[in-house]
């Protein structure tokens, strides 16, 4: 199973963006979205270090709400 994570662009330098999600920053390649108009504060879906899709802030927030729900339901319960 593959998983892509929504991240917010904090800075752009050529085809590399500094992105952030949940306090974690990563350098992300924008090469696959070179035909998209991307700016600081845009949200992108990131998979294995590559931005693969531009998304709205609402879509990113909705995705994180689902991820948080899944994590909360899969955390071990103290016996």
KOLLUMRO-264451 format. One line per 10 residues: number of its first residue (from 0); their letters; for each residue x, y, z of C-alpha. Coordinates in nm, 2 decimals, always signed. Example, Ala and Ser with C-alpha at 12.3 -4.5 7.8 and 13.67 -1.06 7.14 Angstrom:
2
0) as) +1.23/-0.45/+0.78 | +1.37/-0.11/+0.71 $
//
This chain:
79
0) xxxxxxxxxx) +0.00/+0.00/+0.00 | +0.13/+0.35/-0.09 | +0.05/+0.65/+0.12 | +0.08/+1.02/+0.02 | +0.09/+1.29/+0.29 | -0.05/+1.64/+0.25 | +0.21/+1.91/+0.32 | +0.22/+2.29/+0.31 | +0.49/+2.46/+0.10 | +0.70/+2.69/+0.32 $
10) xxxxxxxxxx) +0.97/+2.79/+0.06 | +1.05/+2.72/-0.30 | +1.40/+2.70/-0.46 | +1.37/+2.59/-0.83 | +1.22/+2.24/-0.83 | +1.27/+2.19/-0.45 | +1.03/+2.30/-0.18 | +1.06/+2.31/+0.19 | +0.73/+2.16/+0.31 | +0.58/+2.11/+0.65 $
20) xxxxxxxxxx) +0.32/+1.89/+0.81 | +0.24/+1.84/+1.17 | +0.57/+2.02/+1.27 | +0.79/+1.80/+1.05 | +0.98/+1.97/+0.76 | +1.10/+1.79/+0.45 | +1.26/+1.89/+0.12 | +1.02/+1.78/-0.15 | +1.08/+1.76/-0.53 | +0.84/+1.96/-0.74 $
30) xxxxxxxxxx) +0.97/+1.81/-1.06 | +0.65/+1.61/-1.12 | +0.44/+1.93/-1.09 | +0.66/+2.15/-1.31 | +0.35/+2.25/-1.52 | +0.15/+2.35/-1.21 | +0.17/+2.71/-1.07 | +0.29/+2.65/-0.71 | +0.35/+2.92/-0.45 | +0.44/+2.94/-0.08 $
40) xxxxxxxxxx) +0.14/+2.84/+0.14 | +0.00/+2.60/-0.13 | -0.07/+2.24/-0.02 | +0.06/+1.94/-0.21 | +0.03/+1.57/-0.17 | +0.37/+1.42/-0.11 | +0.48/+1.06/-0.18 | +0.84/+0.93/-0.13 | +0.98/+1.29/-0.15 | +0.79/+1.40/-0.46 $
50) xxxxxxxxxx) +0.49/+1.64/-0.48 | +0.24/+1.45/-0.69 | -0.07/+1.67/-0.67 | -0.17/+2.02/-0.58 | -0.46/+2.03/-0.33 | -0.66/+2.29/-0.15 | -0.62/+2.37/+0.22 | -0.96/+2.22/+0.29 | -0.86/+1.89/+0.11 | -0.53/+1.88/+0.31 $
60) xxxxxxxxxx) -0.72/+1.94/+0.64 | -0.97/+1.68/+0.56 | -0.70/+1.42/+0.49 | -0.52/+1.50/+0.81 | -0.85/+1.46/+1.01 | -0.89/+1.11/+0.85 | -0.53/+1.02/+0.93 | -0.57/+1.14/+1.29 | -0.89/+0.94/+1.33 | -0.72/+0.62/+1.19 $
70) xxxxxxxxx) -0.43/+0.67/+1.43 | -0.65/+0.72/+1.73 | -0.84/+0.40/+1.65 | -0.53/+0.19/+1.60 | -0.34/+0.30/+1.91 | -0.30/+0.01/+2.16 | -0.53/+0.02/+2.46 | -0.36/-0.02/+2.80 | -0.45/-0.35/+2.96 $
//
